[in-house]
């Protein structure tokens, strides 16, 4: 097994002892992506919609740095601070995965890092 750490300047730096993504055995496994601006590292303004869009853009950047892309995602997990935001998140999510969407789980959690409203992780083929 050859494990490759994925990094990119197009997504926020890790805020802890983990990698943005790992490439191994023909797959890319991403860490959860928040709606953080890659340059400033701060949460974008605009609520759940803006955070979802930015989180998915960050996810896309990590996947591309790992030799994959959104069209190759097979599974995502969405963590929501408030399940009441599901519809708004889903409307933005659908614009990124409109054709052959991946399998997905969505769960409400007590809290997310930096007070975020949403965090999204993925597994994708290379």
Secondary structure, DSSP 4 states (H G I P E B T S, - for coil): ---EEE--TTSPPPSSSS-SEEEETTEEEEPPB-SB-TTT-SBPSSHHHHHHHHHHHHHHHHHHHTT--GGGEEEEEEEES-GGGHHHHHHHHHHHS-SSPPEEEEEE-S--GGG-SEEEEEEEE-
